[in-house]
Amino acid sequence: MKQLQDRIAIVTGAGQGLGEALAYRLADEGAHVVVADIREDNAQKVAARIEAEKGRRALAMKVDVTKEDQVEKMVADTVATFGRLDILVANAGVLKAFEITEFPVDAWRFVIEVNLVGYFICAKAAAKVMKEQKSGVIIQINSKSGKKGSYKNSAYAASKFGGIGLTQSIALDLAPYNVRVNAICPGNLLDSPLWVDSLYDQYSKRLGISKEEVRQRYLDQVPLGRGCTYEDVANVMVFLASDQASYMTGQAINVTGGQEMR
């Protein structure tokens, strides 16, 4: 028996990158998965591959996590299709980096809106169902930047610090209903689309060094000597979603190779 056999999971931001990997892993563990993403074409491709390759039901949904009506419809359609909701993985997120005196206020607000308000909206909608069931798991994909300030990255760090406080607060609200709420704080996913398609180039120009030197600079910060992988994050997600973690709530688990230890 797989650890999450026949459980019903929603993953936001599941159309690519880490979210896609987490959706696949949930299916590997036996779950049926709602693949939610602001890009519907991406969500449909991921859902189709899950059904074809994993033999699990998968439902693609176009969802902007900052829009409460869309999130509520996502949850309602999930329950209408599958009959329940067991797992919410709040993964959707954005990053915009500027030095504080150069940070456009609109860009700063956008990061907070997606990463923090979006998480709140998704957790609120899922909690309504899970309270009635008296069971369920909410997992936020946070960051090591939720534990320590991030250079020229104040909006992202603020959103992630806030996410841990929100996780702990929701955990207290929902504990009487047997609903657990935890966060995962990954280190730098150095092979992810965010890094490969964007951050290496940004940091290379900003620091005046090559992309290879940027990568090595970040590797040198990790005691275990390598970047975080999707599998590293997925392993912790499966544990937190499973009955093995039935006594864990309100936690923010580091997956950083020793880079962050608090």
Number of C-alpha atoms within 10 A of each C-alpha: 6 11 17 22 16 17 21 25 28 31 24 33 29 31 28 18 15 23 25 24 18 26 30 27 21 28 27 19 19 21 27 27 31 27 32 32 26 17 16 16 14 21 26 20 14 24 27 17 14 25 17 12 12 19 14 22 19 27 22 23 28 21 23 20 29 19 15 18 13 17 25 19 14 25 22 17 15 20 15 11 10 17 10 18 24 22 28 25 26 26 25 25 22 16 19 16 19 15 11 14 7 9 16 13 10 8 15 21 12 18 24 23 19 21 28 25 21 24 27 21 21 25 24 16 18 24 26 13 18 24 16 10 15 14 18 26 27 27 26 27 26 31 26 25 22 24 19 14 15 15 12 16 18 21 25 25 24 21 27 28 20 18 25 25 14 22 26 18 13 22 22 16 14 21 16 11 16 18 24 29 31 26 28 24 23 26 24 22 20 18 15 17 13 15 16 14 11 11 20 19 15 15 17 16 12 9 11 11 12 14 18 10 15 18 19 14 11 14 17 13 14 18 12 13 14 18 22 21 18 19 13 16 23 20 13 18 22 18 14 26 26 18 13 11 12 14 9 13 24 20 17 25 21 23 22 24 19 14 18 17 11 10
